[in-house]
């Protein structure tokens, strides 16, 4: 018995591929086009919060669903009568049903905090997959697929809301974060890897101010959480699942204590036992090491052991503890250069780089898509002044166009852009670091009235602006990164205070 006509097979095969595609890559549109043919509505390749509403259903999704529901009912009735069917034809039906059920229920994951609707989902599941003589791969896993659906919804919203910009570099970043959560093969993820992603550390690199912590939080907030069908509850651990440590802000002793914990009396000030983040972090949680390049070599050795064995000991204790969560690290340093300079362990780098994400600079976004600056300004103004955003936008754009060069590097990236917007809203002015048009300080130098400290702060700010990062500025100046940062901040205080 023929289960599908050629047109039905093409449509359902495209729907099945769409269900497992990365929503932030152009491949999504290709699958939609394959499913709809002439009914396909052309859209831009980039799906971004700065230009779109995540709550608004894309037009092609509604068209596909309108065709999919009646076709699934028709194929279901054929399967009930068919004496035999190939595994490939069964797989097309099964994966198309997955897409149908996801579209039917995904909004409820965001709208409801109680999970009684699983019973309704389970009834639909049994109806579509309880067909005599037909064996489906996921027929016995409705609770697991239900958990995957919730994870997909959470991941999409986290990525969509956190990583803005309608340029291709931003789109590639969103797609890369999606792969960090689900891998490139969501079928394999659903079968096996959903339970093992905590074993893979994630390393996020990129310039300062490009949203590395936002990426880390998106990954941490979208991890797989099992669903208990008997209790109608997800196994979420209580409290915040994200445990951040800024390594640049702490001394090595405090870093070790924050990360591993300590026993009372193990160092001056340790007046009581304390659990570190590695011990406090639950299985579905994530420990985030920001500014990883600042970690001393002695601590890098201990971190390497945690990654390799999942075991560690608190400071002042010999008892072993087990780390059950996921490790996410970020740095704006060039780690291969740090390895060459013997400031970062090569073996640790190769333990961390299995899942590598790079955040693009604001300049990269603008060079790729010049209109992205307009969209980002509007997005930031909406967060700053709400309903007044559209009225403020011409003023902000006019000031930037008049006072900053077209190729301005935006060395502080999105963080700088946001502060620029706020300064213009408050003062109708913004003072970038060491702008090329500023010549008052050289006049002071020529007069012999500048102190050595003022000279160093001014020159550090100038090099930082040209280099685009504290790390590169420190390399050019032959100074420690923290020294450069302090000098730049001292300069900023003189021009904005």
N, C-alpha and C positions, 0 to 999 in steps of 0.2 A: 504493500500500500504506500502511495506517495504521500509523505507528510507535508512537504512544502512545494509550492510552485517556485519556479526560478526567481520571480520577483520577491516572493515572501522570504526565500532563503537569503537573498542579498540584503534585504531590509533587516532581518533578524541577526545576521552575521555582523552587520554594521552596528546594530544596537548592542550586541554582546561585546564588541570591541570598545564601544563608547563607555560601557559600564566599567571597564577596567583601565581606561586611559587616564593620563595625567591632565586634570582640568585646566592647568595653567600653561599647557603647551598647545601650539597650533594644531597638533594631531586631533584634538577634540573636535575642531571645526571640520576636519577632513572626514571623520567618522559621521558627523552630523550630515555633511553633504552627501556621503555615500548612502545614508539612510533615506534622505528626503528627496534627492534628485532635484527636479525643477522647483520643488516647494521650499528648498533651502533658502534661508534669509542670510545674506552676506553680513558679516560683522567684522570689526577689527580683530586682529589676532591676540590683542592684549586685554586681559580681564583684570581691572584694577579698581580699588576702592576710591581712587582719586577721580574716577570718571564714571563709575557705575555703582548701583545699589545692589548689595548682595541679596536683599530680600526680593528683588524683582526677578521673576522667572524669565530666562532667556527665551526668545520667541521660538527657536528651533526645538527646545525641550518640550514645550506645549504641543507642538505639531507632532513630534515623535510619540509622545504619550497618547495622543488622540488616536494614532494608528496602532500603537502597540497593544493597548488593552483589548480591543475586539479580536485582534489577531491571536493573542495568547489564548483567549477563550476558544477560538476555532481550532488551534493546534492542540490544545488540551483534549478536546473531544476526539480529535483524530488519533491521538496517542492512546486513548482509552480503547479504541477499536483496533489499533494496529497490532498484529501478532508479533512483529519483530521490527526493530529499528536500529540503525547503526549508532555506535557510541558518539560519532561526530554530530549526528542529528540531535541526539539527546542533549549533548553539551550546548548546542546553539539554543535550544529551548530553555535549558536550565539557566544559562547566563542571561538570557533575555528576561526571564522571570525575576532574576536578581535585580535587574535594572528597573523593572516595573514596580517591584515592592519597595525599592529604595525611594523612587519618586513618589510613591503613595504615602510613605511614612516619614521621610526625612525631616519635614517641617516640625513634626511632633517632638522630635528630639530636642529642638531648640525651644519649643513653646511649653513643654511640660517637664516638671521635675519628678513626677511619679511615673512608674513604668507599667501600670496596669494594661496599657494598650499593647503590651507584648502578647497578651492572650488573643487579641484580635489579629495581630501579626502572625502568631503561631497557627491560628485557624486558616488564614490565607495560605500560609506555607504548606500545611498539610494538604489542603485542597489541591494545590498545584503540583505537589511532589508525591502524593500517595496514589500512585497509578499502578495497578496490579501488573506485575511482570516487568516493570521498568525500574532500574536502579540508578539513582542520581547520586553524584559524588557528595553533595552537601545535604542530602535529605535528612540526615540524622543530626544536623548541626544548627538548628534554628537559633538557639541562644548565642552561639558563636557568631553567626552572621549578623544577628541583631546588634551584638557588641561592635562588630566591624562597621555597621551602618552609623552607629553613634560616633565612632571614632572618625569616620570619613567626614561627617557633618562638623564635628569639633575642629578637625584639622583644616577644613576649608575656611571656616570662619576665622580661625586664628591667623592663618596665612594671609587671607584677604584683607583683614583689618589691620594687621601689623606691618605688612610690607607693601608700601605704596609706590606709585609711579607707573605711568603708562608707556614706558620705554621697554625695548626688548631686554636690556640688561636687568631691569626689575622683574620682568616676566620670567626670565631664566632663573633668577634668584628664587622666585616663588615656586617654580617647578622643581628646583633643586631641593628646597625645604620639603616639598611633598615627597620626593624620592627618599629623603632622609628618614621620613616617617614610614613610608609604605614600600620602599625600594622601587625599581623600575618595573617590576613584575608583580602586580597586585594579586594575581592568581597564586603565585608561590607564597606571597606574604600571607594570604588567607589560609593556605594549607599548612605552612610550617613556620615562617619567619615572624609571625605576629608575637610568638612567645620568646623570641630570641633577640629582638632588636636592642634590648638593654645591654647585650654583650658587645655591641659595637659602639665605641666612643665616637663622638662627633667633634670635629675641629672646625671652627669658624674663623676665617681670616679676612682681613680687609682694613681699610683706613679707619682712623678714629671718626666717630660720628656717623657711621653708615648703618647703624642698627643691628650690630652683632648680638646684643642682649635681647632685642626683640625677636630675632631669629631663634635664639636659644629658648626663650619663653614659649614661642609658638610650638617648637618641637616637644618641649616638656609638657605643655598643656594638652597635647594631642596623642599621648601614648595610649596603647591598647589597655582597656580595663575589662576583665571578664564580667559576664552577666550570669547571675544565679537565677535560673528559671523557676525554681521552687520558691525562693524568697522574693522574687520580682525586684531584685536589687543589683546594682553594680557594685563591684568590690573596690570602690574608691577608698583610698586611705584618708582618714580625717586630716584636715589642715591643708596647708599650701604644699603642692607637689614639687616646688621649685626652690632649690637651696643655693643661692648665689654667694660667691666669695670673690671680692675684688682683691687680687693678689698685690696690686700696686699700692694699695692703701694700708697694708698691714706689714708688720715686721715678720721675719721668718718664724720666730717663736709663736706669734699669734696665728700665723697661717697654719702652722702644724697643729696647734690646738683647735682651731676652727674646723680643720679638715678631719683630723684623726681623733680629737678629744684628748683628755688628759686625766691623770689621777691626782688627787689632792697632794700638794707638796712637791710635785714634779718640777716646778720652777717657781720663782718669786711671783707671788700674786695668785698662785693656784690654790685657793683656800677650800675648794670642794671638788669632788669628781665632776666631770663634765663630758657629756656625749658630743662627739663631733658630727658634722653633717654626713659623713660616710655611714655612720652608725644610725643616725636619725632618719636617713632617707629610706622610705618604703620601696617596695619592689617596683611600683609604678611611678616613683619619683625620679627626679634628676638633680644631680649636683652640677652647678655651673661654675667653672673656674675662669673668671674674667682676667684679662691681662696675663695670660699664661706665660708669656715671654719674660715676665718679671720674676718667675720662680727660681730660687737658688738651686744649684746643682744637687745639693744634698737632699733637698725635698723632691727633686725630679726623680731621684733613685727610688724613693719611697712610693711616689705616685706610679712609677713604672711597675712596681711590685703589685700594687692594687689592681692595675689593669690586667696583669698577667695571671694573678692568682685569686683575685677578688677578696683577698684577706689583708688585714692590717692590724696594728697594735696601737692603742692610745699612748700618748707620751707618758713615760714613767710606768708602763705596764708591759708585761710580756704575754698576756692572754690575747688570743687571736679573736678578731671580730670579722664578720662577713659583710661586704658591701653588696647589696641586692639591686640597687637602682642603676640608672644610666648616667654616664659621665659625659658632660658637654664642656668644651673648652673654647676660649676665644683669644685671639691676639691680633694686634696690628703690626707686630714685628714681622720681618722677613725671616722665617725660621731657618731656611737653608743657609742664609748668611750668618745667623746666630750659631748654627752648627759649625760652620767654617771657623767662626771666631771662638769656638769652644765654650760658648755661653749656654748652649742648649744641647741636650743629649740626643744623638742621632737615633738610638734605639727607642727612646720615648716618642720621637716624632713618627717613626714608622709604626708604633703602636696606636697612635692617634689618627693617622691620616687615612684609615680605611674608609671613613665617611667625611669628606672634605667639602666645605661650603665656603665660597668667597663672596663677600658683599661688595657690590660695585660702588664707586664714588658717585657723588652728585654730578660731577663734571662729566663722567662717562655717560650718565643718563641724558644729560643735556646735549652732549655731542651726538648721541644716537638719535634722540627725538627732541628737537629744540622746544616744541610746544609743551614738553613735560614741566618746564618751569612754571608756566601759567597754571597748569593743573595742580601742581604741588603748592603753589602759593594760595590758590583757592581752598585747597584741602586744609592747609594750616590756618588760614583765616577763619574757616568754619569752626575749627577747634578753639580759636582765640576769641572771636567776637560773635560767633553764632550767626544769627539771622542778618547781621550787618556785613557779612563776608563779601557779598557781591558789590556792595557800595564801597567797601574799603579797597577792593582789588585794584581798580584803576590808579588809586593813589600810590599803592605799594609798587605796582609795576612801573609807574612813571618815575618814582624815586630811584629804583634800581636801574632803569634804563638810562637815566641822566647821570647818575653818580658812580656806577660801577662799569668797568669795561665789559664788552660783550663776551670776552673770553675769560672773565674773572674765574679763578680756580676754585672758589668755594673750599678753602682748605679745611674748614670745620664741617663740611658736608651738610647733612640734613639738620644736624644740631645747630650749625651756624645759620642755615636758612631760617630755621624757626626763630632764632634770636633776632635775626635781621627783621623778620616780619613784626615781632613784638616791639622792637625799637622804633620802627617806622610808625606803628599804631600809636605808641605812647609819645614819641618825641619828634616824629616826622623826620627822623635821621637815623643813620647807622654808621658806626665807625669800625670798619674792618681792620684787621691786624696789619700794621705797617703798609698802608696803601702806597702805591708807587707815586701818587700825586702829593704825598705828604713830604715836605722838605724843611719843615721847621726845626726838626731835630738836627739835621746836618748843619744848620746855621748855628745852633748852640754849640756843636762840636767845634766849628771854626772859631767861635768866640772864646773857646777854652773854658767854658763854664760848666761842662758836663762832668759828672763824677764817673769813675770807672764802672760802678754798679749800673748807672743809667746807660752808659755806652753798651755794656754787655746785654742788658735787657732789650734795648732798642735793636741791636744787631741780631740777637736770638729771635726776636719777633719777625724781623725781616727774612731771616733764613727759613724760619718755620713757614712763613707765607709762601715762599718760593718752593720749598721742599714738599709741602702738603701733609707732613706728618711729623710728630715729635721724634720718631725713630730716625727718620732720614735727616732731620735737622741736627739731632745729636751726633749722628755719624759725621756729618760735614763739619760740625763745630769741634768734634773731639771731646764732647762732654757726655755725662750721663743723661739719659732721657728725662729723669725726674728733675735734674738741674735745669734743663732747657724749659721744661713745663713751668717751673717756678719763675724763671726769668720772663717768659712770655706773659704769664699772669700778672707779674709786677708791672710790665709795660702796659698791659690793658688797663690796670688800675690808674695809671697816670693819664691815659687818654679818655677814659670814661668816668673817672671819679669826680 
